[in-house]
Amino acid sequence: MIYLDYAANTPVDPQVMDYYVEQNNQYIANPNSSHPMGKLANKRMNEITEHIAELLQVKTSEIIYTSGASEANNLAIKGVVQAHRHNGKHIISTCLEHSSVSGALTHLQTLGYEIDLVDITRDGLVDMLHLKELLRRDTVLVSICYVDSELGVQQPIDEIGELLENYPNCYFHVDATQAIGKIPVSLERIDLCTLTSHKFFGMNGCGILVRKEPVVLEPLIHGGTSTTIYRSGTPALAMAAQLEKALALAISQQEEQCRYVSELNRRLKDELTKYKKVFINSTRYSVPHILNLSVQGVKATVFQQALAEEGVCVSIKSACSVLSSPSRPVFAVTKDKKNALCSWRISLSHRTTIEEMELFLMIFDRCYEKLAK
């Protein structure tokens, strides 16, 4: 099997798994318990949170543990607009967002919130002029991903954050799920930021919402003591520890790994663009880890199945999206519905080998000859 779907899920790094097992075995008590073992676990939990905050360059009190990015996105979006609904009911986002963001916004529409989507340029970037036009006095939230999961485009988060400083009643939420470990991430101008460990070689089931002070949220989950007033539930120490380890490794190795992945991406594009019917949808602003392409005239589901029969795992759109509809991000940059229906994603990592790339290219050639000729 050739796995080329690292943007959907990454395998757990052995160092991360070993650390999880060690922490899980060593700290067996509830960190909220008042007995000696509980106090020991509580102390360790605080140390883990302090290190995560240090890695993200935020305060310890700003870390909220969740079950993953979907919960974190829902808590950020629903929590902040409900807590600040007296300031307005207007929200701005993009067509690039994960379904846990767009789904939360759709729910808010049923509660009377007005949602506007900012235009995307041909390069996949937020149209800053259109964003300025959309901003209003009653805009309470702007939600834009750091890197989108289909095209891999890195958004100008710092520039957007600087613009929003002129709107004191508007909060800035950024889904950084696809950014951690791929690019340097700055939270300086962000009010709310979400991430999850299974996207950077940690385990499934653990995420973080960074809530910058003094932002106030309305909790989704009530009852029970936790590490924060904003999310109830017994602290999962070992899960927090594995995220800590995965995050530390992702940040420390990011530059070196990115250089390697960039070479793989370059090799792929050089070879794939030799085919007449191949169109690269990812743009010059896309991270090298994500390469979106279309084999024109061949539906994405058909090409994916052909590759799957040869043992190659690629993705159609985001793993959490409806597969039968055209890719909204691809349509946004190409303005071609047929092309968007034919689009699929290769996602790479430092674990992708040169041998796998060469074998993939051979298999791609066979599938292309069969389906696109």
KEKE-3310 file (N, C-alpha, C; in steps of 0.2 Angstrom, whole numbers, plus 5000, padded with zeros to 4 digits):
npx = (5004:5002:5002:4995:4988:4990:4985:4973:4974:4987:5000:5004:5018:5031:5038:5029:5019:5025:5028:5015:5010:5019:5016:5002:5003:5010:5003:4989:4978:4964:4966:4959:4957:4958:4967:4984:4990:4981:4984:4997:4995:4988:4998:5007:4999:4997:5010:5012:5003:5008:5020:5015:5008:5020:5026:5017:5017:5008:4997:4996:4983:4976:4974:4963:4958:4951:4941:4945:4948:4936:4926:4933:4932:4918:4916:4923:4917:4903:4903:4909:4901:4889:4891:4894:4883:4876:4883:4881:4876:4882:4893:4908:4916:4924:4924:4933:4933:4934:4922:4917:4918:4910:4898:4895:4892:4881:4872:4871:4865:4852:4848:4847:4858:4868:4877:4892:4902:4918:4926:4937:4953:4960:4972:4969:4968:4962:4951:4956:4951:4938:4935:4937:4926:4915:4916:4907:4900:4892:4898:4903:4912:4926:4930:4943:4953:4970:4978:4970:4962:4960:4966:4977:4982:4990:4984:4985:4986:4991:4990:4976:4973:4978:4970:4958:4960:4955:4942:4935:4925:4924:4929:4943:4944:4954:4957:4969:4972:4978:4990:5000:5016:5018:5021:5028:5019:5010:5002:4999:4990:4978:4962:4956:4961:4962:4967:4973:4980:4981:4984:4997:5005:5002:4990:4973:4958:4961:4962:4965:4959:4964:4961:4962:4965:4956:4945:4928:4919:4904:4901:4900:4898:4892:4895:4904:4921:4936:4951:4948:4935:4928:4926:4919:4924:4933:4951:4961:4975:4986:4983:4984:4997:5003:4999:5007:5020:5019:5017:5029:5039:5034:5035:5049:5055:5050:5055:5066:5059:5050:5058:5062:5049:5045:5054:5049:5036:5039:5045:5034:5025:5032:5032:5018:5013:5016:5007:4993:4980:4980:4978:4984:4978:4981:4989:5002:5003:5001:5005:5018:5015:5002:4994:4984:4974:4967:4961:4956:4940:4938:4930:4933:4930:4931:4944:4950:4946:4952:4965:4965:4963:4975:4982:4985:4982:4973:4964:4947:4942:4940:4941:4930:4920:4905:4905:4899:4897:4904:4921:4921:4932:4941:4933:4932:4944:4946:4935:4928:4916:4916:4929:4931:4924:4932:4943:4955:4965:4983:4992:5006:5020:5035:5037:5034:5041:5055:5055:5041:5035:5040:5035:5021:5020:5022:5010:5000:5002:4998:4984:4980:4982:4972:4960:4960:4964)
npy = (4994:5011:5026:5041:5051:5060:5072:5069:5060:5056:5043:5037:5044:5034:5038:5047:5038:5029:5039:5042:5030:5028:5039:5037:5025:5029:5039:5037:5042:5052:5069:5079:5074:5074:5067:5061:5055:5060:5073:5073:5069:5080:5090:5086:5087:5101:5104:5099:5107:5119:5118:5115:5128:5136:5131:5136:5149:5156:5160:5149:5148:5150:5138:5126:5110:5098:5085:5085:5093:5096:5097:5108:5118:5120:5124:5136:5144:5144:5146:5159:5168:5167:5171:5184:5190:5201:5211:5210:5200:5196:5186:5182:5171:5158:5149:5139:5132:5118:5106:5106:5119:5126:5119:5122:5136:5135:5130:5141:5150:5146:5151:5164:5171:5180:5175:5179:5175:5177:5182:5172:5173:5169:5163:5157:5164:5174:5187:5202:5215:5213:5207:5218:5226:5218:5219:5225:5235:5227:5215:5200:5190:5183:5169:5160:5148:5143:5135:5128:5112:5106:5112:5117:5130:5143:5155:5174:5176:5185:5198:5198:5198:5210:5219:5217:5222:5234:5233:5232:5224:5212:5196:5185:5169:5155:5141:5130:5118:5111:5117:5116:5110:5110:5123:5139:5144:5158:5165:5178:5188:5182:5178:5166:5149:5133:5116:5099:5084:5072:5076:5079:5068:5063:5056:5051:5060:5070:5087:5105:5121:5137:5150:5166:5178:5193:5185:5179:5164:5154:5139:5123:5111:5106:5104:5095:5095:5103:5107:5120:5132:5132:5120:5106:5090:5076:5078:5072:5066:5058:5059:5073:5073:5066:5074:5085:5080:5077:5089:5096:5089:5091:5105:5107:5099:5104:5113:5106:5094:5100:5105:5092:5087:5097:5094:5082:5086:5095:5085:5077:5087:5090:5078:5075:5086:5083:5076:5078:5080:5083:5094:5106:5110:5116:5130:5143:5147:5137:5125:5113:5100:5097:5093:5096:5090:5088:5076:5079:5076:5064:5058:5062:5052:5040:5040:5039:5026:5018:5020:5015:5002:4998:4999:5012:5026:5040:5055:5062:5077:5085:5073:5074:5078:5080:5068:5068:5081:5095:5101:5114:5123:5121:5124:5138:5143:5139:5141:5132:5120:5107:5103:5104:5093:5083:5084:5079:5074:5073:5070:5073:5068:5069:5055:5049:5040:5041:5030:5026:5037:5035:5023:5026:5036:5027:5019:5029:5032:5021:5020:5032:5030:5021:5027:5040:5042)
npz = (5000:4996:5005:5004:5010:5021:5025:5030:5040:5052:5055:5071:5079:5085:5096:5102:5105:5114:5124:5128:5133:5144:5152:5154:5162:5173:5179:5186:5193:5195:5190:5197:5209:5227:5235:5238:5226:5216:5217:5213:5200:5196:5197:5187:5176:5175:5172:5159:5152:5154:5146:5133:5131:5131:5119:5110:5112:5121:5135:5149:5155:5144:5137:5131:5133:5121:5113:5100:5084:5078:5089:5095:5086:5085:5099:5099:5089:5091:5105:5106:5099:5105:5118:5115:5109:5110:5104:5091:5076:5065:5054:5046:5035:5025:5009:5011:5022:5035:5037:5051:5054:5044:5046:5059:5057:5049:5057:5066:5058:5058:5070:5068:5065:5053:5039:5029:5015:5011:4996:4986:4979:4963:4966:4977:4989:5003:4998:5001:4999:4997:5009:5018:5013:5017:5031:5046:5058:5066:5065:5073:5072:5063:5054:5048:5040:5043:5035:5021:5019:5007:4995:5001:5003:5011:5021:5023:5037:5047:5041:5040:5054:5058:5051:5057:5070:5070:5073:5086:5092:5085:5084:5080:5073:5070:5061:5064:5060:5049:5048:5058:5060:5047:5043:5050:5064:5070:5083:5087:5082:5083:5090:5094:5092:5084:5085:5082:5087:5079:5067:5066:5068:5081:5092:5088:5094:5103:5105:5104:5110:5109:5118:5118:5131:5134:5130:5131:5132:5129:5136:5128:5134:5150:5168:5180:5185:5177:5168:5165:5165:5154:5147:5152:5160:5165:5166:5153:5156:5150:5136:5134:5136:5126:5115:5118:5117:5103:5097:5101:5094:5081:5079:5081:5071:5059:5049:5043:5039:5030:5020:5014:5010:5001:4990:4986:4982:4971:4962:4960:4954:4942:4935:4934:4927:4914:4908:4897:4901:4914:4927:4938:4953:4966:4972:4970:4983:4990:5003:5002:5006:5002:4987:4975:4962:4945:4934:4919:4913:4919:4933:4950:4959:4951:4947:4959:4964:4954:4957:4970:4968:4964:4975:4981:4991:4991:4992:4990:4990:5007:5021:5028:5021:5010:4997:4984:4978:4969:4973:4983:4986:4975:4965:4968:4965:4951:4944:4937:4936:4931:4932:4945:4950:4946:4954:4965:4980:4984:4998:5007:5017:5028:5030:5018:5005:4993:4985:4986:4979:4966:4962:4964:4953:4942:4944:4942:4929:4922:4926:4921:4907:4905:4909:4904:4891)
capx = (5000:5005:4998:4996:4982:4992:4981:4967:4976:4994:5001:5007:5025:5033:5040:5023:5015:5029:5027:5008:5010:5023:5012:4996:5005:5013:4998:4983:4973:4960:4970:4955:4956:4962:4972:4991:4991:4977:4988:5003:4993:4987:5004:5009:4994:4999:5017:5011:4999:5013:5024:5011:5007:5026:5027:5012:5018:5002:4997:4994:4976:4972:4973:4957:4958:4945:4941:4948:4947:4928:4924:4936:4929:4912:4916:4926:4912:4896:4904:4911:4896:4883:4893:4895:4878:4874:4887:4879:4875:4885:4899:4912:4920:4926:4921:4938:4933:4932:4914:4916:4917:4904:4892:4893:4890:4875:4868:4870:4860:4845:4847:4846:4865:4869:4884:4894:4908:4923:4928:4944:4956:4963:4978:4966:4969:4956:4951:4957:4947:4931:4934:4936:4919:4910:4916:4902:4900:4889:4902:4906:4917:4928:4933:4947:4958:4977:4979:4965:4964:4960:4971:4983:4984:4992:4981:4988:4983:4994:4987:4969:4972:4980:4964:4953:4961:4951:4935:4936:4919:4925:4934:4946:4945:4958:4958:4976:4973:4982:4996:5005:5021:5020:5023:5028:5012:5010:4995:4999:4984:4972:4959:4954:4964:4961:4972:4972:4986:4981:4986:5004:5008:4999:4984:4966:4954:4963:4963:4966:4956:4967:4956:4966:4962:4950:4939:4924:4915:4898:4903:4895:4897:4892:4895:4911:4927:4941:4956:4945:4928:4924:4925:4919:4926:4939:4957:4964:4982:4990:4981:4987:5005:5005:4999:5013:5026:5019:5018:5036:5042:5032:5038:5057:5057:5046:5059:5069:5054:5047:5062:5061:5042:5045:5057:5044:5031:5042:5046:5027:5022:5036:5030:5011:5011:5018:5001:4989:4973:4981:4978:4986:4973:4985:4992:5009:5003:5000:5010:5021:5012:4996:4994:4977:4975:4961:4962:4950:4936:4938:4927:4938:4928:4933:4951:4952:4945:4957:4972:4964:4963:4982:4985:4986:4977:4972:4958:4943:4940:4942:4939:4924:4915:4901:4909:4895:4896:4910:4925:4920:4938:4943:4928:4933:4950:4946:4928:4926:4913:4918:4936:4930:4921:4937:4948:4957:4971:4988:4995:5013:5024:5042:5037:5033:5048:5056:5052:5034:5034:5042:5029:5015:5020:5020:5003:4996:5003:4993:4977:4979:4981:4966:4954:4960:4966)
capy = (5000:5018:5030:5048:5054:5062:5078:5066:5057:5053:5038:5040:5043:5029:5042:5049:5032:5027:5044:5041:5023:5029:5044:5033:5020:5032:5044:5033:5045:5058:5075:5083:5071:5078:5063:5062:5053:5065:5080:5072:5070:5087:5094:5084:5090:5108:5105:5098:5112:5125:5116:5117:5135:5138:5130:5140:5156:5159:5158:5142:5149:5151:5132:5122:5103:5095:5079:5085:5100:5097:5100:5114:5123:5121:5128:5143:5148:5144:5149:5166:5172:5167:5175:5191:5191:5208:5215:5209:5193:5195:5182:5181:5165:5157:5142:5134:5129:5112:5105:5107:5126:5127:5116:5126:5142:5134:5130:5148:5153:5144:5155:5171:5174:5181:5173:5181:5171:5182:5179:5169:5175:5164:5160:5153:5168:5178:5193:5207:5221:5210:5206:5225:5228:5214:5220:5229:5237:5221:5209:5198:5184:5181:5163:5158:5143:5145:5132:5124:5105:5103:5116:5118:5137:5147:5162:5179:5177:5191:5203:5198:5200:5217:5223:5216:5226:5240:5231:5229:5219:5207:5191:5181:5162:5152:5133:5129:5110:5109:5121:5114:5105:5112:5130:5142:5147:5164:5166:5184:5192:5178:5177:5159:5145:5126:5111:5092:5080:5067:5079:5080:5062:5061:5052:5054:5060:5075:5094:5111:5127:5142:5156:5172:5182:5191:5182:5175:5159:5151:5132:5118:5105:5108:5099:5092:5099:5101:5112:5126:5133:5133:5114:5101:5084:5074:5079:5066:5067:5055:5062:5079:5072:5064:5080:5089:5077:5077:5096:5098:5086:5094:5112:5106:5096:5107:5116:5100:5090:5104:5104:5086:5087:5101:5091:5077:5090:5097:5079:5075:5092:5090:5072:5075:5091:5081:5073:5084:5081:5084:5101:5106:5115:5119:5136:5145:5149:5130:5121:5107:5094:5096:5094:5095:5090:5085:5073:5082:5072:5058:5060:5060:5045:5035:5039:5037:5019:5015:5020:5011:4995:4997:5000:5019:5029:5047:5058:5066:5083:5083:5067:5075:5082:5076:5067:5069:5088:5098:5104:5121:5127:5120:5129:5145:5145:5138:5143:5127:5115:5100:5102:5103:5087:5079:5085:5075:5077:5069:5074:5070:5070:5067:5048:5047:5039:5042:5024:5026:5042:5032:5018:5030:5038:5021:5017:5034:5032:5015:5023:5038:5027:5017:5031:5047:5042)
capz = (5000:4996:5009:5002:5013:5027:5028:5033:5047:5052:5060:5078:5080:5090:5102:5105:5108:5120:5129:5130:5137:5150:5156:5156:5167:5178:5182:5185:5197:5192:5192:5201:5216:5233:5238:5236:5219:5212:5218:5209:5193:5194:5196:5180:5171:5174:5168:5152:5149:5153:5140:5127:5131:5129:5112:5106:5114:5124:5142:5151:5156:5137:5134:5133:5129:5118:5110:5093:5081:5077:5095:5097:5081:5087:5105:5097:5085:5095:5111:5106:5096:5109:5123:5113:5104:5111:5100:5084:5073:5058:5054:5040:5034:5018:5007:5011:5029:5036:5039:5058:5054:5040:5049:5065:5055:5046:5063:5069:5053:5060:5076:5066:5063:5046:5037:5023:5013:5008:4990:4986:4973:4959:4970:4983:4995:5004:4994:5006:4997:4998:5017:5020:5011:5021:5038:5048:5065:5070:5064:5079:5071:5057:5054:5042:5041:5042:5029:5020:5018:5000:4991:5005:5003:5017:5021:5026:5044:5051:5038:5042:5061:5059:5049:5062:5076:5069:5074:5093:5094:5081:5086:5075:5074:5065:5062:5062:5060:5044:5048:5063:5058:5040:5042:5057:5066:5075:5086:5090:5081:5083:5097:5095:5087:5085:5082:5084:5087:5074:5060:5066:5071:5087:5092:5087:5100:5107:5102:5109:5108:5112:5119:5121:5136:5139:5126:5135:5128:5132:5135:5125:5139:5157:5173:5181:5185:5172:5168:5163:5166:5147:5145:5157:5159:5168:5162:5151:5156:5145:5130:5134:5136:5119:5111:5120:5113:5096:5095:5102:5088:5074:5078:5081:5065:5054:5044:5040:5035:5025:5014:5011:5007:4995:4985:4984:4978:4965:4958:4958:4949:4936:4931:4932:4922:4907:4905:4894:4904:4921:4929:4945:4957:4971:4969:4972:4990:4994:5007:4998:5009:4999:4980:4973:4954:4942:4928:4916:4910:4923:4939:4955:4962:4947:4947:4966:4964:4950:4961:4976:4966:4963:4982:4982:4995:4990:4995:4987:4995:5014:5023:5032:5016:5005:4991:4977:4976:4967:4978:4983:4986:4969:4960:4969:4961:4944:4941:4933:4940:4929:4934:4953:4951:4944:4958:4971:4983:4986:5004:5008:5024:5029:5030:5011:5003:4986:4981:4985:4974:4959:4961:4963:4946:4938:4944:4940:4922:4920:4927:4916:4900:4905:4910:4902:4884)
cpx = (5004:5000:5000:4990:4984:4988:4975:4968:4983:4995:5005:5014:5027:5035:5034:5019:5019:5028:5020:5007:5013:5019:5005:4997:5007:5008:4991:4977:4970:4964:4965:4954:4960:4967:4979:4992:4987:4981:4994:5001:4991:4993:5007:5005:4996:5006:5016:5008:5004:5018:5021:5010:5014:5028:5023:5013:5012:5003:4994:4986:4972:4971:4967:4958:4951:4946:4944:4946:4940:4925:4926:4933:4922:4911:4918:4920:4906:4898:4905:4905:4890:4885:4893:4889:4875:4878:4885:4878:4877:4892:4902:4916:4922:4923:4927:4938:4931:4925:4912:4915:4911:4898:4890:4890:4883:4870:4866:4865:4853:4843:4847:4853:4865:4877:4886:4901:4912:4925:4935:4947:4958:4969:4976:4967:4963:4957:4951:4952:4940:4930:4933:4928:4914:4910:4911:4903:4897:4893:4905:4911:4919:4932:4936:4952:4965:4979:4973:4967:4963:4965:4978:4986:4985:4989:4985:4985:4985:4991:4980:4968:4974:4974:4959:4954:4958:4944:4935:4931:4919:4931:4937:4947:4949:4959:4965:4978:4978:4989:5001:5009:5022:5023:5024:5021:5013:5003:4994:4993:4978:4969:4957:4957:4963:4966:4970:4978:4987:4983:4994:5007:5007:4993:4977:4962:4956:4965:4964:4962:4961:4963:4960:4962:4961:4944:4935:4920:4909:4900:4897:4893:4897:4892:4901:4916:4932:4947:4954:4938:4924:4923:4925:4922:4932:4946:4960:4972:4987:4989:4984:4994:5007:5004:5005:5019:5025:5020:5025:5040:5040:5035:5046:5059:5054:5050:5063:5065:5051:5051:5062:5054:5042:5049:5052:5038:5033:5043:5039:5024:5026:5034:5023:5009:5013:5012:4996:4983:4974:4981:4979:4982:4976:4989:4999:5009:5001:5006:5012:5018:5006:4996:4987:4977:4968:4964:4956:4947:4935:4936:4932:4936:4931:4940:4954:4951:4950:4964:4971:4965:4971:4986:4987:4981:4978:4965:4954:4940:4943:4938:4932:4919:4911:4904:4905:4895:4903:4914:4924:4927:4941:4939:4930:4939:4950:4940:4926:4923:4915:4925:4936:4928:4927:4943:4949:4964:4976:4991:5001:5015:5031:5042:5036:5040:5048:5054:5045:5032:5035:5036:5023:5014:5019:5013:4999:4996:4998:4986:4975:4978:4975:4960:4954:4961:4960)
cpy = (5006:5023:5037:5052:5057:5068:5075:5064:5055:5048:5041:5039:5039:5033:5045:5044:5030:5032:5043:5035:5025:5034:5041:5028:5023:5036:5041:5037:5051:5065:5080:5080:5074:5074:5064:5060:5057:5071:5079:5072:5077:5092:5092:5087:5097:5109:5104:5104:5118:5124:5118:5124:5138:5137:5134:5147:5159:5157:5152:5143:5149:5144:5128:5115:5101:5088:5079:5092:5101:5100:5107:5120:5125:5126:5135:5147:5149:5148:5157:5170:5172:5171:5183:5193:5198:5213:5215:5201:5192:5192:5182:5175:5164:5150:5137:5130:5122:5111:5106:5115:5128:5125:5120:5133:5141:5133:5137:5152:5152:5148:5162:5175:5175:5180:5176:5177:5176:5178:5177:5171:5168:5160:5157:5157:5172:5185:5199:5213:5219:5210:5213:5228:5224:5216:5226:5230:5231:5215:5206:5193:5184:5174:5160:5154:5146:5142:5127:5116:5102:5106:5117:5125:5140:5154:5167:5181:5183:5197:5204:5201:5207:5221:5222:5220:5232:5239:5228:5224:5213:5202:5187:5174:5159:5145:5132:5122:5108:5113:5119:5108:5106:5119:5133:5145:5152:5165:5173:5188:5188:5177:5170:5154:5138:5122:5104:5088:5075:5070:5080:5074:5061:5057:5055:5055:5066:5082:5099:5117:5132:5148:5161:5176:5189:5189:5178:5170:5157:5143:5128:5112:5108:5103:5095:5097:5097:5106:5119:5127:5133:5126:5109:5094:5082:5075:5073:5067:5064:5057:5068:5078:5070:5070:5085:5087:5078:5085:5098:5095:5090:5101:5111:5104:5099:5109:5111:5096:5094:5104:5098:5085:5091:5098:5085:5080:5092:5091:5077:5080:5091:5084:5073:5080:5089:5078:5079:5085:5082:5092:5102:5112:5119:5125:5138:5146:5142:5128:5115:5101:5092:5097:5091:5095:5087:5082:5074:5077:5065:5060:5058:5053:5039:5034:5037:5029:5015:5014:5015:5003:4993:4998:5007:5022:5037:5049:5062:5071:5081:5077:5068:5078:5077:5075:5068:5076:5090:5101:5111:5125:5127:5124:5136:5147:5144:5140:5138:5121:5108:5098:5101:5096:5081:5079:5080:5077:5071:5073:5070:5072:5067:5059:5045:5046:5040:5036:5024:5031:5039:5027:5021:5032:5033:5019:5022:5034:5026:5017:5028:5035:5024:5021:5038:5048:5042)
cpz = (5000:4999:5007:5004:5020:5030:5031:5040:5046:5056:5066:5078:5086:5097:5106:5108:5114:5126:5132:5135:5144:5155:5159:5162:5173:5182:5181:5189:5193:5195:5197:5208:5221:5236:5235:5228:5214:5212:5213:5201:5191:5193:5189:5175:5170:5171:5161:5149:5149:5147:5134:5126:5128:5122:5108:5107:5117:5131:5144:5152:5150:5134:5136:5129:5127:5116:5103:5090:5080:5083:5096:5092:5083:5094:5103:5094:5089:5101:5111:5104:5101:5116:5122:5108:5105:5107:5092:5082:5066:5058:5047:5040:5027:5016:5008:5018:5029:5038:5046:5059:5050:5043:5055:5063:5052:5052:5066:5064:5056:5067:5075:5065:5055:5044:5030:5022:5009:5001:4990:4979:4969:4962:4976:4990:4996:5001:4999:5005:4999:5006:5020:5019:5016:5029:5040:5056:5070:5068:5070:5078:5064:5058:5048:5044:5040:5035:5027:5018:5011:4995:4994:5005:5010:5017:5024:5033:5048:5048:5040:5049:5062:5057:5054:5069:5076:5071:5081:5095:5090:5083:5080:5076:5068:5066:5059:5061:5055:5043:5052:5060:5050:5039:5049:5058:5071:5077:5089:5088:5080:5090:5099:5090:5089:5082:5085:5083:5081:5067:5060:5070:5078:5087:5091:5094:5105:5103:5107:5105:5112:5112:5122:5126:5133:5135:5131:5130:5132:5131:5132:5130:5146:5162:5174:5181:5180:5173:5167:5164:5159:5144:5150:5155:5163:5164:5160:5150:5151:5138:5129:5133:5129:5114:5112:5116:5106:5093:5096:5096:5082:5074:5078:5074:5059:5048:5040:5036:5029:5019:5010:5007:5000:4989:4982:4979:4972:4960:4955:4952:4942:4932:4929:4927:4915:4904:4903:4898:4912:4922:4937:4948:4962:4968:4972:4980:4994:4997:5002:5000:5005:4992:4977:4965:4952:4935:4924:4912:4914:4930:4944:4958:4958:4947:4954:4966:4960:4954:4967:4974:4965:4970:4984:4986:4994:4992:4990:4991:5002:5016:5026:5028:5013:4999:4984:4974:4974:4973:4978:4983:4979:4964:4961:4965:4954:4941:4936:4937:4938:4932:4942:4954:4950:4949:4964:4974:4985:4992:5006:5015:5023:5029:5023:5008:4995:4982:4980:4980:4967:4958:4960:4955:4941:4938:4941:4932:4919:4921:4922:4909:4900:4905:4906:4894:4880)
residu = (MET:ILE:TYR:LEU:ASP:TYR:ALA:ALA:ASN:THR:PRO:VAL:ASP:PRO:GLN:VAL:MET:ASP:TYR:TYR:VAL:GLU:GLN:ASN:ASN:GLN:TYR:ILE:ALA:ASN:PRO:ASN:SER:SER:HIS:PRO:MET:GLY:LYS:LEU:ALA:ASN:LYS:ARG:MET:ASN:GLU:ILE:THR:GLU:HIS:ILE:ALA:GLU:LEU:LEU:GLN:VAL:LYS:THR:SER:GLU:ILE:ILE:TYR:THR:SER:GLY:ALA:SER:GLU:ALA:ASN:ASN:LEU:ALA:ILE:LYS:GLY:VAL:VAL:GLN:ALA:HIS:ARG:HIS:ASN:GLY:LYS:HIS:ILE:ILE:SER:THR:CYS:LEU:GLU:HIS:SER:SER:VAL:SER:GLY:ALA:LEU:THR:HIS:LEU:GLN:THR:LEU:GLY:TYR:GLU:ILE:ASP:LEU:VAL:ASP:ILE:THR:ARG:ASP:GLY:LEU:VAL:ASP:MET:LEU:HIS:LEU:LYS:GLU:LEU:LEU:ARG:ARG:ASP:THR:VAL:LEU:VAL:SER:ILE:CYS:TYR:VAL:ASP:SER:GLU:LEU:GLY:VAL:GLN:GLN:PRO:ILE:ASP:GLU:ILE:GLY:GLU:LEU:LEU:GLU:ASN:TYR:PRO:ASN:CYS:TYR:PHE:HIS:VAL:ASP:ALA:THR:GLN:ALA:ILE:GLY:LYS:ILE:PRO:VAL:SER:LEU:GLU:ARG:ILE:ASP:LEU:CYS:THR:LEU:THR:SER:HIS:LYS:PHE:PHE:GLY:MET:ASN:GLY:CYS:GLY:ILE:LEU:VAL:ARG:LYS:GLU:PRO:VAL:VAL:LEU:GLU:PRO:LEU:ILE:HIS:GLY:GLY:THR:SER:THR:THR:ILE:TYR:ARG:SER:GLY:THR:PRO:ALA:LEU:ALA:MET:ALA:ALA:GLN:LEU:GLU:LYS:ALA:LEU:ALA:LEU:ALA:ILE:SER:GLN:GLN:GLU:GLU:GLN:CYS:ARG:TYR:VAL:SER:GLU:LEU:ASN:ARG:ARG:LEU:LYS:ASP:GLU:LEU:THR:LYS:TYR:LYS:LYS:VAL:PHE:ILE:ASN:SER:THR:ARG:TYR:SER:VAL:PRO:HIS:ILE:LEU:ASN:LEU:SER:VAL:GLN:GLY:VAL:LYS:ALA:THR:VAL:PHE:GLN:GLN:ALA:LEU:ALA:GLU:GLU:GLY:VAL:CYS:VAL:SER:ILE:LYS:SER:ALA:CYS:SER:VAL:LEU:SER:SER:PRO:SER:ARG:PRO:VAL:PHE:ALA:VAL:THR:LYS:ASP:LYS:LYS:ASN:ALA:LEU:CYS:SER:TRP:ARG:ILE:SER:LEU:SER:HIS:ARG:THR:THR:ILE:GLU:GLU:MET:GLU:LEU:PHE:LEU:MET:ILE:PHE:ASP:ARG:CYS:TYR:GLU:LYS:LEU:ALA:LYS)
# end
